[in-house]
Every structure is written in structure tokens, then in C-alpha cells.
Amino acid sequence: MRWIRFTINTREVAEDLVSALLYDHGITNIEISDKAAVTPLEGEGYKELVPDMGEDNGESQIFFYVEEGSDYGRLIEDIRFSLDQLRQTADIGNATIDISYTDERDWRDKWKEFFHTFSVGDYTIVPSWEEERPDLDSKHIIRMDPGITFGTGKHESTRLIIEELPGYIHKGERVLDLGTGSGILSMIALREGAAEVTATDIDPATREAVEENFKRNDIDPSNMHLFIGDISCDRKLQQQVGGGYSLVCANILADIIIRMLPSIKQAIADQGILLTSGIIDFKEDEVTDALKENGFKIKEINHKGEWVSIVAISD
């Protein structure tokens, strides 16, 4: 299968903003290339494993992919318009869009140059092409390869919710994972002792990715029920999901979280915990106001970079 690759030429400081913009247009499969300093395992001295990226000039490229043969003209027109609007309030560079072609194998193999073992909270995320450290507790190892769906745990929004999640599971909870992507939050919830997880996502490719990741991590798939669809507007899906969840996770963008809140309120138990993330900082007040309007009480707010996680209780 051949893919058309679009490249947005932007700046490192605008990576989160441009990524959020693409997500608003339904694009969840992106790749970012810059020269910002990184370490493979945070907090430890593994600098010798980091490739020499050259001097950081602040420039960045964001790639996204469309299957060859798709009618992408309107999509690119809409993205160009949104970039022009964003340029008026943020430094996003020239934001030109280039086009090239690739195939699925090239795209998948390219990840191996940049995706290495890293830690988040109590967990260590290990790609399949790297060996696990023998001193790590197997319960807290998640084997995860970058793939078609979002969610390796490396992005700030996912890191926030992974760090919070274990503190709200006390064995036996029913968990709802909205926008599950790779299934990483569902897997961690089950590892922490949740009785079962129900998950939703709008992307049909999620099903295959979740099955692969559960198998890769030796987690019983019978404890996870996945539905494809948008819970905010799909009444059949709302009925399938049901209610009474003691913990709901929504690692999505702010506008989508706000749109989902009435459905989340129906699904969550009284005094249930809602963990939200994927909220860009200038949307924080908008989300907190919407939570209060929908019958939630704010418990805590956490920040990482430009991203915000809000923990709320259903009143």
C-alpha cells in the first residue's frame, strides 16, 4: 500500500498546537521530526544512545499520511485555512505543506530510529526491538510499538493520565476508556487491578492495534470490551457502553471532551472519578467550566508542558 505523505514545516514551539490542529481535522497519525534534545530513558545517564541530531535550530517538520487514491483536496484546503488562522496568534513558522510518497513498510521502520525505552510514572515503555532491563518489575513494563493508532505514552497528555491512573484504582473497578487508541490506558488499568475495562474509539484500526498490544503484554483480552464509534452522538453505542463506571478516562482534545460530557455523565457512577487529558493550556478554563455545568466537581488539575489534565468527581 502506498501513502501520500504531507509535511508541515513549522517550529518546535508550535508542535503541540499544530498537532492539535491536525487532530481537529481528524488526523491522528502523525510523525514529528526536530532536533530538540531527548534521552531514551528519562532520569538516567544514557546520552551515548542518543543519535547526534546536529545543532537545534528550532525548526520542526510534522508529517501526516493519506492513503493514495483518497480525495484529499478539501482536507488540505481546510488545514491550510486553519494554519493561516493559527499563524495570527502563534509562531508556527512559514507552515508550508510539502507532498511526497512512501509505503507502509518505510513508515513503520522509520520509528525505530527515534523511539526508545522510556519511563512514565511507575511504568517503563519498551519497544519490541529493544531488550528489557532485568531489574524492572514485569508488572510495570508495557511493550508498545508506535503504530497506526495514537498512544505510546510518550506524549505529555498521555503521560499525565498514566501518572494519575494508578492512584484511582483500588481493585475491582469498572473502567471506561474513551478514545483508547493503542489501548495503553486500558492495559495499565487492568494491570493495576481493575475488574474490567470498556473502551471506545472512532478509528476502526484501533481494534487490531489493541488486540496486538494485549497479546504483546500477556493481558487477558476478555476483560476488555472495545466498541467503535462516537459516544457523544451514537445512541446505540451509549446503550452498549451502559453506566455505573467508577472510573472514566478521556485522553482526547478539549473540544471533544466537552462534547462528550453529557454522555460521560450518563455512564459514570455517583462519586465516580473522571480523568481527562489532551487539553491544551488555553482551553483549561473552558473545560473546567463545562465540567461544572455538567455536574462535576474539580478535584485536581495537573500540567506538563502546554498540556493539562483535569481530575473531576461526579456529584
C-alpha angles and dihedrals in degrees: 000000000000123000132201109231119208119196123202111201106214143132132281091241089058099047095103093045095049091044090052090048091054091048089054087058092053097261111134100155107082138147125204125206122188140132098246114139115261137172123211095226114028118232095018135093104254099126091130089069094057113097117238103256096178127235114338108242095176094248123130139185123210116197129197130176136224123186112253112258094034120129097245101156096100092043093055091045090054092047092050090051092049091048090052090053092047092049089065092064105026141039102251097152120234091321094206117168120226127189132216139150132248139157129241095255093055090049095051095044093050090069091068091071094060111022113085138159113292139168129238121176109317092337135089118207112212125187117220094249094060128070121244119245108250093221094063123101107247091221089065097047118099116190106211134163123194107252144151095306129065123255126071092147094249098104116090093239092055092042091056094055094042089055092050101040102076091055092062100048116084099167127286101036124148107229131198115204111194116197092011096178106172092006094244095137092046090052093049091047090054092044088054092053108270111158094223142343130218114198137186135193135166094223116086089205087070092078095063093042093051093047091052094047094048089051092046090054098041092240119152106250092202089077092061124069115194125197127184116221147066111289092198094070109009107095093186090054091048089056092047092051093047122180148269097087114160092200130031124186121198113177096172136110122294098252092050092048090052091050091050097049098095089052092045090052090055092049100044124084123239108280088011119153123244117199112195129182140154089078115142110222098250089058094055097099092045091055095044091051091049091049092054092046089054096051103269129131118215111241102174142344123211131188135204116176108313093337129096135202119198121196114201138178123222107239 
